[in-house]
Amino acid sequence: MRSTRRLAGMNHQIGHRFVVLSLFAVLTIGACSSAAAPSASPPPTTPGTPSPASSDGSGSGGGASGDPGVTDPSSPIGGGIVDPAPVDPGLGQPKLVIARPGQLNPRPVGASLLEPAVDGHHVLVRVTWWSGVEPCNVLDSVKVDRSGTAITIQLIEGTGDANVACIEIAQQKATIVDLGELEPGTYTVSALGGGDAAPVTVTVT
């Protein structure tokens, strides 16, 4: 009888220990599983969101296709017209134009003002004159002749479209004429065509 009670007590203790060990094993496995679980993955990138490489502005981008400060390489040098971009005149200023060869009915026109500018040996002359509106009055070309130290400038205008009727209004225009590199000396620049522009003296040192 005592042996039976002792055996029952031993079985109860063994069962209790088994339950405790089983519970401990479950808790341990659960803790390990929690520690080994991977961290949450970052949210997917929304389409169209710039990447760090492009958001700092260092990515390639289109630039300007042309430089407004560069003259047309086709413009003649040393006796021709510098090709500045035509601009709207300010109040009381002439309209700056460039020659467009090939106009109809070319004819000489007189200048009203000559304004030279010297940069080292390089000489430019701004020529101003009174004209009509385009396309009835368009600068076709500028002729430059030199004889010794005497330089003459001749403006030639034409008509862009003979079938267009233009309003009768006077318009002041100007163009830049490039005389090129001149040797040291004193030059007299005058305009042909019957205008009232006074000759100017240019000194190159």
C-alpha positions as CSV (number, residue, x, y, z in Angstrom):
1,M,0.0,0.0,0.0
2,R,2.8,2.4,0.9
3,S,4.6,1.4,-2.3
4,T,1.6,2.3,-4.4
5,R,1.2,5.8,-2.7
6,R,5.0,6.4,-3.1
7,L,4.7,5.5,-6.8
8,A,1.7,7.7,-7.3
9,G,3.6,10.7,-5.7
10,M,6.6,10.2,-7.9
11,N,4.4,10.1,-11.0
12,H,2.7,13.3,-9.9
13,Q,6.1,15.1,-9.4
14,I,7.3,13.8,-12.8
15,G,4.1,15.0,-14.5
16,H,4.4,18.4,-12.8
17,R,8.0,18.8,-13.9
18,F,7.1,17.8,-17.5
19,V,4.4,20.5,-17.6
20,V,6.9,23.1,-16.3
21,L,9.6,22.1,-18.8
22,S,7.1,22.1,-21.7
23,L,5.9,25.5,-20.8
24,F,9.4,26.8,-20.5
25,A,10.2,25.4,-23.9
26,V,7.2,27.0,-25.5
27,L,8.1,30.4,-24.0
28,T,11.8,30.0,-25.1
29,I,10.8,29.1,-28.7
30,G,8.4,32.0,-28.9
31,A,11.0,34.5,-27.6
32,C,13.6,33.2,-30.2
33,S,11.0,33.5,-32.9
34,S,10.2,37.1,-32.0
35,A,13.9,38.0,-31.9
36,A,14.7,36.4,-35.2
37,A,11.7,37.9,-37.0
38,P,12.8,40.3,-39.8
39,S,12.1,44.0,-39.5
40,A,9.3,45.4,-41.5
41,S,10.3,46.2,-45.0
42,P,10.2,49.8,-46.1
43,P,7.1,51.0,-47.9
44,P,7.3,50.6,-51.7
45,T,8.5,53.7,-53.6
46,T,5.7,55.6,-55.2
47,P,6.0,55.8,-59.0
48,G,7.3,59.1,-60.0
49,T,9.2,59.8,-56.8
50,P,12.7,61.1,-57.6
51,S,15.6,59.1,-56.5
52,P,18.3,60.7,-54.3
53,A,20.6,60.9,-57.2
54,S,18.2,63.0,-59.2
55,S,16.6,65.0,-56.4
56,D,19.9,66.9,-55.6
57,G,19.8,68.5,-59.0
58,S,23.0,66.8,-60.2
59,G,21.3,64.8,-62.9
60,S,21.8,65.7,-66.5
61,G,19.6,68.5,-67.8
62,G,19.1,70.3,-71.0
63,G,20.9,73.6,-71.3
64,A,20.3,76.5,-73.5
65,S,20.8,75.7,-77.2
66,G,22.5,79.0,-78.0
67,D,24.5,81.8,-76.4
68,P,22.9,85.2,-77.0
69,G,26.3,86.9,-76.6
70,V,27.9,85.0,-79.5
71,T,27.7,86.6,-83.0
72,D,26.7,84.8,-86.1
73,P,29.8,83.1,-87.5
74,S,28.5,83.8,-91.0
75,S,28.8,87.6,-90.4
76,P,31.6,89.2,-92.4
77,I,34.6,90.5,-90.4
78,G,36.6,93.5,-91.4
79,G,34.1,95.5,-93.4
80,G,30.6,94.2,-92.8
81,I,27.8,94.1,-90.3
82,V,28.2,92.7,-86.8
83,D,25.2,90.4,-86.0
84,P,23.7,91.7,-82.8
85,A,20.3,90.3,-81.9
86,P,17.7,92.8,-83.0
87,V,16.1,94.4,-80.0
88,D,13.1,96.6,-79.4
89,P,14.3,100.2,-78.9
90,G,13.9,102.0,-75.7
91,L,12.1,105.3,-75.5
92,G,13.8,107.7,-77.9
93,Q,16.2,105.0,-79.2
94,P,16.5,103.6,-82.7
95,K,15.5,100.1,-83.6
96,L,18.6,98.0,-83.9
97,V,18.5,95.9,-87.1
98,I,20.8,93.6,-89.2
99,A,21.1,93.3,-92.9
100,R,19.0,90.7,-94.7
101,P,20.4,90.4,-98.3
102,G,18.1,89.6,-101.1
103,Q,15.5,92.3,-100.8
104,L,13.6,93.6,-103.8
105,N,14.4,96.9,-105.4
106,P,17.6,97.7,-103.5
107,R,18.4,101.4,-103.2
108,P,20.9,103.6,-101.2
109,V,19.7,105.5,-98.1
110,G,21.4,108.2,-96.2
111,A,22.6,108.0,-92.6
112,S,21.8,110.6,-90.0
113,L,24.5,109.7,-87.4
114,L,27.8,107.9,-87.1
115,E,29.1,106.7,-83.7
116,P,32.5,104.9,-83.7
117,A,33.8,102.7,-80.9
118,V,37.4,101.6,-80.7
119,D,38.7,98.5,-78.8
120,G,42.4,98.3,-79.3
121,H,42.8,98.1,-83.1
122,H,39.2,96.9,-83.6
123,V,36.7,99.6,-84.8
124,L,33.0,99.4,-84.9
125,V,30.6,102.1,-86.1
126,R,26.9,102.4,-85.2
127,V,25.0,103.9,-88.1
128,T,21.6,105.5,-87.5
129,W,19.1,106.5,-90.2
130,W,15.5,107.3,-90.8
131,S,13.4,104.8,-92.7
132,G,10.0,103.3,-93.2
133,V,8.4,100.3,-91.5
134,E,9.0,96.7,-92.6
135,P,8.5,94.8,-94.9
136,C,8.4,97.8,-97.2
137,N,11.7,99.1,-95.9
138,V,14.3,96.5,-95.0
139,L,18.1,96.8,-94.6
140,D,19.6,94.7,-97.4
141,S,23.3,95.3,-97.1
142,V,26.1,97.7,-96.0
143,K,28.9,98.6,-98.3
144,V,32.3,99.6,-96.8
145,D,35.1,101.2,-98.9
146,R,38.5,102.3,-97.8
147,S,41.0,104.5,-99.5
148,G,44.0,105.1,-97.3
149,T,42.7,106.6,-94.1
150,A,39.3,107.5,-95.7
151,I,36.5,105.0,-95.0
152,T,33.0,105.3,-96.5
153,I,29.8,103.5,-95.5
154,Q,26.8,103.0,-97.7
155,L,23.5,101.7,-96.5
156,I,21.3,99.8,-99.0
157,E,17.6,99.1,-98.3
158,G,15.0,97.2,-100.2
159,T,11.5,95.8,-100.0
160,G,10.7,92.5,-98.5
161,D,7.2,92.1,-100.1
162,A,6.1,94.3,-103.0
163,N,2.5,93.3,-102.6
164,V,2.2,94.6,-99.0
165,A,1.0,98.1,-98.3
166,C,2.7,99.7,-95.3
167,I,1.6,102.6,-93.2
168,E,3.4,105.9,-94.0
169,I,5.3,106.5,-90.8
170,A,9.0,107.3,-90.2
171,Q,11.0,105.0,-88.1
172,Q,14.5,105.5,-86.8
173,K,16.8,102.5,-87.2
174,A,20.5,101.6,-86.5
175,T,22.9,98.9,-87.4
176,I,26.5,98.0,-86.2
177,V,29.2,98.0,-88.9
178,D,32.4,96.2,-88.2
179,L,35.5,97.9,-89.8
180,G,37.8,95.2,-88.5
181,E,41.3,95.6,-87.2
182,L,42.9,98.9,-88.4
183,E,46.5,99.8,-88.3
184,P,47.5,102.6,-85.9
185,G,46.6,106.0,-87.3
186,T,43.8,108.5,-87.7
187,Y,40.9,107.7,-90.0
188,T,37.9,109.6,-91.3
189,V,34.6,107.7,-91.5
190,S,31.8,109.2,-93.6
191,A,28.4,108.0,-94.9
192,L,27.3,108.0,-98.5
193,G,23.7,108.3,-99.8
194,G,22.8,111.9,-99.2
195,G,22.1,111.8,-95.4
196,D,23.1,114.4,-92.9
197,A,25.5,112.3,-90.9
198,A,28.7,114.3,-90.2
199,P,32.0,112.5,-90.8
200,V,33.8,111.3,-87.7
201,T,37.4,110.9,-86.9
202,V,38.7,107.6,-85.4
203,T,42.2,107.3,-83.9
204,V,43.7,103.9,-83.5
205,T,46.8,103.8,-81.3
